[in-house]
Structures are given as C-alpha cells and as structure tokens.
C-alpha cells in the first residue's frame, strides 16, 4: 500500500503565495479557504469555483468546519480572479475585515487573503497592516530575490 505524502506546511508568505499560484494554474475563477494546524500543515481545504463569487461561502465553511484529527489553528483565504493591482476596492477591504472577525469568533487566526490572477497578486494582510502581516516570516528575514547588487 502506497503512503500518501504529507502536505507541505504553509509557514511563510512564499508558501501561501505558491499555493495561490498553483490554484491559479487549475482555476480561472475560484475562492478557497485552507485550514492549518499550529505547525502550518493543511488540515482541510474548500474551493468554491465561479465567476463573481465572493469569499463569504468559503469563510462560512471554515467557521463551521469540524476537523476531528487535529484542531485547526489558522486559516488562509485565496482568490483566483482577474484584478487590477493598483485598484483596491473598499468592499474587498470590508470582506477581509469581516472574514478576520468571523474566523476569530470561530477560534481561528486569519493569516491572509491572497488574491491573484496567476501573474499579479495582492496580500490583504500586507495591504492593511504590513507591520503585523506574517509575523513569523518578517520581510527582513527573507532571501533577497533581487540578485547581486
């Protein structure tokens, strides 16, 4: 009997962005919620596919999820949809705040809502409070991608 590989932990912003980009390879329009254990290992995932869909259904799923094997610690929300990188909509900021409040009442920390079209991306955690975003993965500790200077 073949063993199932253990899911890769999502402990850094790069891990989360990699998952978002991977979903963008599979879907053109989708929202997903990923429940994570304390060590960052994904416990469960819900994907809601459809044009014009919002994050509310996957956030509601996450708030009501019952994971018997391990208690989820945090949640990550991902959206795959076309967007304009320089345009931030107030209703999306409201959705992000509402998702954080709802998940908080359910006992989860909302790590981020990452929105991507497969090329460009937006992190609502960095957008709204860069000093607190991905606290365990601060920008000063990341590898510099710019190459030699």
Secondary structure, DSSP 4 states (H G I P E B T S, - for coil): -PPPPPPPP--SHHHHHHHHHHHHHH-SSEEEEEEE-TTS-EEEEEEEE-TT--SHHHHHHHHH---SSS---EEEEEEE----TT---HHHHHHHHHHHHHHHHTT-EEEEEEEESSS-EEEHHHHHHTTTTTTTS-GGGSPPTT---
